[in-house]
């Protein structure tokens, strides 16, 4: 599982950091973190300047380190969001008109080139994606499970809150199943470092994981019903209101984002 967890966020490690570590962000109210997540999503959706987006990402990246979280893990966990960015923004970088960088590359399908505008677009999408991903990981690694479960029950309508809670708990079962399958493949001489030469093995592991997950979920539902589960996964806990200073900080973040978007992006006069 080491090879896999290097590039996929491990829920066990995330939970361990949230439950057993103590840092500056651990002491911040969970509602405040949720409010900042919303402000960041609004910011990366509306802001269209690379310098501002890069500044947001740099700030979030610094907060991750100040919280006492491992940068080495974070860089490896960027694999999944970067795959999404490359698959979406990569073709756009070649299609964006403008001045080519390093000349034109002739191909049987035509001339291809990466323009300065295309590179800027790729950088913008990268900053948008990594900003939200980084702060989401930061918030989840500094917030206890009971607090997250309580907020899910307050924010999400039923039965979405129950689905989210069960999904989180069942994730650990999925990770253990996948870990056993990977260990079985390694014991039989599989080499997971080469994807294309082992693509059939990857497909088999994915298929077996899905089948095992379905079987275990059916057993889980039956065992929960036998113990009296009636569609309500009770969560014991309470998250108090944020202190006035944190409320002002969240309100200031939204005012700054909305004000910037209205005046700079949309040109609304004050």
N, C-alpha and C positions, 0 to 999 in steps of 0.2 A: 504493500500500500504506500510505501515511501515514495516511489516514482509517481504514483497518481496524486498523492496529497501535496507534492511539490508544486503542482500546477492547478489544483482544484481546492478551494477553501474547505478545510476539514472542520465540520461542525463540532467535533470533540475538542479540537484545539481552541476554536473560537469560544466555546463554553468555558473551557478551563481559564482562559484569559479573563473572561467576564466574572467568573465566580471566585477566583483565587488570586488575582492580581489587584493592585491598588495604585491608581495613578490620578492625575488631575482630572481627567474626563470621567473617571469612575464616580467622582463626587458630584458631577453635574446631574441635575434632575432629568430623568428619562423623557419627560414631556418636552423639555427644552431641546434635547437632541432630535426628537421627532419634528419639532418646529423648524429646526435648522435644516433638516433633510428636505422639508417642503420648500424652504427658501432657496436652497441650492438647486432643486429641480426646476423651480420657476426661473432662476437666474440662467442656468445653462440652456433653457428653452428659448428665452427671449434675447439674451445678449448675443450680439453678432460680431464682436471685435475680438481678434485673437489675443491681443495683449491683456484684455480684461479676463478672458477665459483662462489664459495661462496664469494670471495672478490668482484667480480663484483656486485653480488646481494646486498651485504652489502653496497657498495658505492651508488647504486641506491636507496636503502632503506633510506640511510641517506639524499640523495638529496631530496627525497620526504618530509622528515620532515623539512629540512632547508627551503623548499619552503613555509612552513606554511600550509601544507595540513594535514588533520586529519588521524592519524594512526588508530584510532578505526574503521573508515569506511573502510580503506584499508584492514585490517585484515578480516573483514566480506566479502569484495568483492573478497577475495581470494577463496571463495567457488567454483565458476565456474571453474577457472583454476585448482584448486586442484582436482576437480572431474575428469577433463581430465587426470591429472597426475596419479591419483589413478587407473583409468580405463586402462591406457596404461602401466604405469610402475609397477603397483601392481602385475599383473601376472608375469612380467619379473623378479621381485625380488625373486619369488619362484622358477623360472626356472634357475636362474643363478647358475652355479656350484661354489663350494668353501667350505669354512669352515662354518658349520651351527652356527647360533647365538641361544644359549639356547636349543640346541638339536633338534631332529627330531619329528615332529607331525605325528603319524600314522592315516591314514584315509582309508575308504573303497576303495578309488581310488589310494592309494599308500602313500608313506611317503613324507610329505611336510616339507620344512624348508626354512627359510630365511637366506641366507649366508651373510657374510660380503661384498662380491662382489655385491650381489643383493641389499643390503642396500645402498652401494655406488652408484649403478646405479640409484636407486630411488632418492637419494639426488641430483645427477647430473641433472636428468630430472626436478626435482622440481626447482632447481636454474635456469636452462635454461628458464623454463616457466615463473617463477615469476619475473625474471629480466626484460624481455621484457614487461610483463603486467604492472609492477610497473612504468617503465619509460613512457610507453604509456599513462597511467592514469595521471602521473605527467605532461607530455607535454600537454595533452588535457585540464587539469584543470588549466593551466597557459597560455593558448593561446586563444585569442579572436576568436569568430566565424568568423568574417570578414577575419581575417588572415588565418584561416584554409580553408575557402571557396576559397580565392584567390590562395592558394598553390595547392589545389585540381584542380583548373582550369588550373594551369600551369604544374602540374606534370602528371595528368591523361589525356589520350587521350579522345576525344569525341566519343561516348556519355557516357563513364564511369564517367567523371566528373559530368555530369548532374544526373546520377543515384546516385552517392554518395551524392550530395547535396540534392536531393529529399528524399533519404533514411534518411538522418540526420533529416530533417524537419518533415518527417512523423513519426519518432520515438516518438516524443512527443504525437502525436495522438494515437499511439499504447499504450503508457504508460497510458494515460488518460482512454482509453477503458479498459485496464486490471485493472486499479484501480477501475473503476466502477463495474466491475464484481466481484472483490475481496470484495468490500464493500457489494455488494448484497449477496454474500455467507456468510459473517460474520453476516449480519443482520438476516439471516435465521438459524443461529446456527452452521455454519460450523467451524471446527477446523483445521486450516491449519498447525498446528504444528505436526500432525500425517499424514505422507504421505500415507502409505499403507492403512490405514483405510478410507482415502478420495481420493484414486487414481481415482475413477470415476469422482469425482468433479473436480479434476485437469484436467482430460481429457476433460470434458465439457467446462471448462473455456478456455483451450487452443483452442478447436474447435471453440467456440464462438468468441474468439479473432481473429482467422484467418478469419472467415466469415465476421466479422465486418470490419476487415482491408481491405478485398477485396471490400466490398461495399463502404467504405469511399474512397478508392483509385480511384474507378471509378468516384465517384462524384467529387473528387479533380481534376482529369484529365479534366473532362467536364468543371468545373468552370475555370480552368487555360486556356483551349482553348478558352472559351468565353471571356477571358480577353486578348487574343492575344498571348498566349504562342505558340511558333513555334519550340520548342526543344532547346532553348537557355535560360537558367536561368542566367540572367546577374548578375554579382557580382561586386559591386563597392568597390574598395579598392586597396591598394598597399602595398606590403611588400618589404622594401628596402633590399639591399645586406647586409650581416653581416659585422660588423667591422673587421679590420685586425686581432685583437686579437682572435676573435671567429673563424675566418677562420683558423688561425694557430692551434687553439685547436682542431677543427674538423679534420684537416689534420693530426695532431699528433695522434689523436685517431685511424685513419685508418692505419697510418704507424705502430703504436704499435701493432694493431691486426694482420695486415698482416705479420709483422716481427716476432711476436711470433708464429703465425701459421706455417710460413715457416721454422723457425729454430727449434722450440721445437716439434711441432706436426708432421711435415712432414720431419724433419731432413735435410733440405736444408742447405748446408754450405755457410758461407759468404765469 
